[in-house]
Structure formats: structure tokens, C-alpha cells
């Protein structure tokens, strides 16, 4: 058994660590997308702010919606609670207070990553060295995850880490899909096919799914096929089906998990029909919104079920 406050910190340390990696991935892939787009197709960096639904906070802080301000807001802005540096600070704080239940090297790796990010953040904001900086951040996150996977007992603490990691991953996955669908719907019909070829390849690459898609689906990259893979493939570790499956499996190893597993089963049971890329329409956008609402509800249920105990109670 574990104190509920310790369980909560482990859960959120995993969510924030995943958020750091996802933010780095998002900026890196969008940078590549803009570079590879045909010159006659214009896209705004502000699309990234819309992806994370941070418009209100951004507009309170910045007047100009240009590349530098968007990247600074996402990576470095301490007024943005979800920025990469803000999330790294929260990883550090949560790991600091749970050092006795994670491998001792975890604290060292978290500190090293935090210091690197702070000391080199200008590389991320400036375009010339951005790719190297973001890759180093992603690799740092993966090193921490690898340590936890290789050296942590599969006890209740591990299961809270798993639920946090995969709920955060599912959250960002739905946002990226939603942003891509919105971009395609807003585009001119004459450029939609050309834009789609580039966009869906970059969406797959943002999830490190490009080569797995080609091996599994064995067809050219098309919007509907890419979305189906990222939603329904039960073997790929960044698909929604895999993420929800991991959350449900970890929840069953903990007490009082019935409401959470029921919610997950409800999400997994519904298979949205996608026969062609024409089906990636407003109705599908609404479906992704329903998944986002389900993610919020699962987080609420996890919080109520295991974290809102009296001091001294166990999860």
C-alpha cells in the first residue's frame, strides 16, 4: 500500500515528463512541416497554440503571433503552466518528494535534464540549433523512462506512473489528430491533396509512427489510414487504443478501479468508421472532442478514487 499523496506525485511526475517530451516533439515536427510545405501553402505557428488550447493565456502575454513568440510560449514561458520548462520544474518537484520509491538515479537524471534545458533554452527558441536541442530533450525524457522501466518494481507506484504517462500521451495524441483534421478542413480544396501528403506524414513522425505505419499498413500514407493506425493499432505504444489499454490494465491492479475501467472500456468499444479521408470531417472532430472529454473524466476519477483521501490514508 502507498500513501495517497505519494501516489498522486508519481502520477503527476509521469504526466509532466510525458508533457515535456510531447511538447518537444510537437515543436520539432511542426518546424519540419513548415519547411517541407509547398511555397504556395501558408501556415501559421499560432496553430500550435490552438492545438494545446492555450489561446487565452498566449494572448494575455503576447501581441504578435509569430514563430519566436509561439516557440517561447511553448518551451520557456514561466507564465504558461504547460510550457516545457514549467513542466520540467514540476517533474523535478514531484520526483524530489518521492525519491524513496523510485530508483535513486531518477533524481540525478531529472536534475541533469532540467539544468540542460535551462542553460540551453535559447537554442530551442532560435531556429538554427532547435532540432539538436529538442532531440536532446526527447532523449533525456526517454532515458528517465527507460530507467524507471528497467529498475522499478511493478508495485502500486509503478501503476500510477503508467496511468499518468499514458493518459497524458492519449491527451496529446488526440490534440495532434484534431489539429491535423482542422488544418485539412480549413484548407483550399485545390491544395488539400498536396497538403495532406505532407501533413499526415508529419503527424505519423510526431508519434514516431512513420516506419511502423509503413510496415503494418503496407500502403501509401493517406489521412484515414494514418488516423486509423494512430487510434486503433493495439500494438503501437503511442496509439490511443494502446494508451487506454495500458491505463486500464494498471487500474485493475489497484483497488476500486471499476468506474475507471468501465469508462476505458466504453472508449475502446466504439470504433469510429473511417472508409476514406472524406470521413475526417466535422463529425470526426466531434468524436475526438468526446475522447478529450473522456480523458478529462478518467483523470477526475483517478483523482477522486485514489488521491482525495485523508492524510495518512493509502491508495
C-alpha positions in Angstrom: 0.0 0.0 0.0 1.1 3.6 -0.6 0.2 7.0 0.8 -2.2 8.8 -1.5 -0.1 11.9 -1.6 2.9 9.8 -2.8 0.7 8.1 -5.4 -0.5 11.4 -6.7 3.0 12.8 -7.1 4.1 9.7 -9.0 1.1 10.0 -11.3 1.8 13.7 -12.0 5.6 13.2 -12.4 4.8 10.8 -15.2 2.2 13.2 -16.8 4.6 16.1 -16.7 7.5 14.1 -18.0 5.4 12.9 -20.9 4.2 16.5 -21.5 7.9 17.7 -21.7 8.6 15.0 -24.4 5.3 15.7 -26.3 5.9 19.4 -26.4 9.4 18.9 -27.8 8.1 16.5 -30.4 5.3 18.9 -31.4 7.6 21.9 -31.9 10.2 19.8 -33.8 7.7 18.2 -36.2 5.9 21.5 -36.9 9.2 23.1 -37.7 9.8 20.2 -40.2 6.3 20.5 -41.6 6.6 24.2 -42.4 10.0 23.6 -44.0 8.6 20.8 -46.3 5.3 22.5 -47.3 5.0 23.8 -50.9 5.7 27.6 -51.0 2.2 28.5 -52.1 0.7 27.0 -48.9 0.9 29.3 -45.9 0.6 28.1 -42.3 0.8 30.0 -39.0 2.8 29.0 -36.0 -0.2 30.0 -33.9 -1.8 26.7 -35.0 0.3 25.1 -32.2 -1.3 27.3 -29.6 -4.7 26.2 -30.9 -3.6 22.6 -30.7 -2.9 22.9 -27.0 -5.9 25.2 -26.5 -3.7 27.9 -25.0 -5.1 30.9 -27.0 -6.3 32.9 -24.0 -3.1 32.6 -22.0 -0.9 33.3 -25.0 -2.9 36.5 -26.0 -2.6 37.8 -22.4 1.2 37.6 -22.8 1.9 38.4 -26.4 0.5 40.7 -29.1 2.4 39.2 -32.1 1.6 35.6 -33.1 4.9 34.9 -34.8 7.3 31.9 -34.6 9.5 33.3 -31.9 6.7 34.1 -29.5 4.9 30.8 -30.1 8.0 28.8 -29.6 9.0 30.8 -26.5 5.5 30.3 -25.0 5.6 26.6 -25.6 9.2 26.0 -24.4 10.2 28.6 -22.0 7.4 30.9 -20.7 7.0 30.6 -16.9 3.5 32.2 -17.2 2.5 29.1 -19.2 1.9 26.3 -16.7 2.2 23.8 -19.6 5.5 25.1 -21.1 8.4 22.7 -21.4 10.4 24.4 -18.6 7.3 24.7 -16.3 6.6 21.0 -16.8 10.3 20.1 -16.1 10.1 22.0 -12.8 7.0 20.0 -11.8 8.8 16.8 -12.7 11.6 17.8 -10.5 9.4 18.8 -7.6 7.3 15.6 -7.7 10.4 13.3 -8.0 12.1 15.2 -5.2 9.3 14.3 -2.8 9.1 10.7 -3.9 12.8 9.8 -4.2 12.4 6.9 -1.8 10.0 5.0 -4.1 11.8 5.4 -7.4 15.3 4.3 -8.5 17.9 6.6 -6.9 19.4 7.6 -10.3 16.0 9.1 -11.3 16.7 12.2 -9.3 20.1 12.7 -10.9 18.7 12.3 -14.4 15.8 14.7 -13.8 18.2 17.3 -12.5 20.6 16.8 -15.4 17.7 17.3 -17.9 16.4 20.3 -16.1 19.8 22.0 -16.0 20.4 21.3 -19.7 17.0 22.7 -20.6 17.5 25.9 -18.6 21.1 26.5 -19.7 20.4 25.9 -23.4 16.8 27.1 -23.8 17.9 29.8 -26.3 18.9 27.0 -28.7 15.3 25.9 -28.7 13.9 29.4 -29.3 16.3 30.2 -32.0 15.8 28.2 -35.2 19.5 27.4 -36.0 20.1 24.9 -33.2 16.5 24.0 -32.4 16.5 20.5 -33.8 19.5 19.4 -31.7 18.1 21.0 -28.6 14.7 19.3 -28.9 16.2 15.9 -29.8 18.4 16.1 -26.6 15.3 16.9 -24.5 13.4 13.9 -26.0 16.3 11.6 -25.5 16.6 12.8 -21.9 13.0 12.0 -21.2 13.4 8.6 -22.8 16.4 7.9 -20.6 14.4 8.6 -17.5 11.5 6.4 -18.7 14.0 3.7 -19.6 15.5 3.8 -16.1 12.1 3.5 -14.5 11.1 0.7 -16.8 14.3 -1.2 -16.1 14.7 -0.7 -12.4 11.4 -0.1 -10.7 9.3 -2.8 -9.0 5.9 -3.4 -10.6 4.1 -2.3 -7.4 1.3 0.3 -7.0 3.8 3.2 -7.6 4.6 1.8 -11.0 0.9 1.5 -11.9 0.3 5.2 -11.0 3.3 6.1 -13.2 1.9 4.1 -16.1 -1.6 5.7 -15.8 -0.1 9.2 -15.7 2.2 8.6 -18.7 -0.4 7.0 -21.0 -3.2 9.4 -20.1 -1.0 12.3 -21.0 0.1 10.6 -24.2 -3.5 9.9 -25.2 -4.4 13.5 -24.5 -1.7 14.9 -26.8 -2.4 12.2 -29.4 -6.0 13.3 -29.8 -4.9 17.0 -29.9 -2.5 16.3 -32.7 -5.1 14.4 -34.7 -7.6 17.1 -34.1 -5.2 19.8 -35.2 -4.4 17.9 -38.4 -8.1 17.4 -39.2 -8.8 21.0 -38.6 -6.0 22.1 -40.8 -7.2 19.9 -43.7 -10.8 21.2 -43.3 -9.7 24.8 -43.4 -7.5 24.3 -46.5 -8.5 25.1 -50.0 -9.9 22.1 -51.9 -7.3 22.6 -54.7 -4.4 22.2 -52.3 -5.9 19.7 -49.9 -4.4 16.6 -51.6 -0.9 18.1 -51.7 -1.2 19.4 -48.1 -2.4 16.0 -46.9 0.6 14.1 -48.2 2.9 16.3 -46.1 0.7 16.7 -43.1 -0.1 13.1 -42.4 3.5 12.0 -42.9 4.5 14.6 -40.2 1.7 13.5 -37.9 3.0 10.0 -38.0 6.5 11.2 -37.5 5.4 13.3 -34.5 4.4 10.0 -32.8 7.5 8.0 -34.1 5.0 6.0 -36.1 6.1 6.5 -39.6 8.0 3.3 -40.2 5.6 1.2 -38.1 2.8 2.5 -40.2 4.6 1.6 -43.4 5.4 -1.9 -42.1 1.9 -2.5 -40.7 -0.5 -0.9 -43.1 1.7 -1.5 -46.2 0.2 1.3 -48.3 0.9 4.9 -49.1 0.2 7.5 -46.4 -3.4 8.6 -46.5 -5.3 10.6 -43.9 -7.9 7.9 -43.0 -5.3 5.1 -42.8 -3.0 7.2 -40.7 -5.7 8.1 -38.3 -7.0 4.5 -38.0 -3.4 3.4 -37.2 -2.9 6.1 -34.6 -6.3 5.4 -33.0 -6.8 1.7 -33.2 -3.5 -0.2 -33.5 -3.3 -2.2 -30.3 0.5 -2.9 -30.7 1.9 0.5 -31.3 2.7 2.2 -28.0 1.5 5.7 -29.0 -1.8 4.7 -30.4 -4.9 5.7 -28.5 -6.0 2.0 -28.2 -2.7 1.0 -26.7 -2.6 4.0 -24.3 -6.1 3.3 -23.0 -5.3 -0.4 -22.7 -2.3 0.4 -20.5 -4.3 2.7 -18.3 -7.0 0.0 -17.9 -4.5 -2.8 -17.2 -2.7 -0.7 -14.5 -6.0 0.4 -12.9 -7.1 -3.3 -12.5 -4.0 -3.9 -10.3 -5.3 -1.2 -7.9 -8.3 -1.3 -5.6 -11.7 0.3 -6.5 -11.0 0.6 -10.2 -14.4 -0.3 -11.5 -15.6 3.2 -12.7 -12.3 3.8 -14.4 -12.1 0.5 -16.3 -15.8 0.9 -17.3 -15.0 4.4 -18.8 -12.0 3.0 -20.7 -14.0 0.0 -22.0 -16.6 2.5 -23.3 -14.0 4.4 -25.2 -12.3 1.3 -26.6 -15.6 -0.3 -27.7 -16.6 2.4 -30.1 -14.9 2.0 -33.4 -15.4 5.2 -35.5 -16.0 4.3 -39.2 -13.3 5.7 -41.5 -13.7 4.5 -45.0 -11.9 7.4 -46.7 -10.2 10.7 -45.9 -13.6 12.4 -46.7 -14.8 10.9 -43.3 -12.3 13.2 -41.5 -15.0 15.8 -41.2 -16.7 17.9 -38.5 -18.4 14.7 -37.2 -15.0 13.1 -36.6 -13.8 16.4 -35.0 -16.7 16.0 -32.6 -15.7 12.4 -31.9 -12.2 13.5 -31.0 -13.7 16.1 -28.7 -15.7 13.3 -27.0 -12.5 11.4 -26.4 -10.9 14.5 -24.9 -13.9 14.8 -22.5 -13.5 11.1 -21.6 -9.8 11.7 -20.8 -10.7 14.6 -18.5 -13.3 12.3 -16.8 -10.8 9.5 -16.4 -8.3 11.9 -14.8 -11.1 13.1 -12.5 -12.0 9.6 -11.5 -8.3 8.7 -10.8 -8.1 11.8 -8.6 -11.3 11.1 -6.7 -10.6 7.4 -6.4 -7.0 7.4 -5.1 -5.8 10.9 -4.3 -8.6 12.6 -2.3 -8.0 10.7 0.9 -7.5 12.0 4.4 -3.8 12.4 5.3 -2.3 9.0 6.1 -4.7 7.0 4.0 -3.3 4.6 1.4 -4.0 4.3 -2.3 
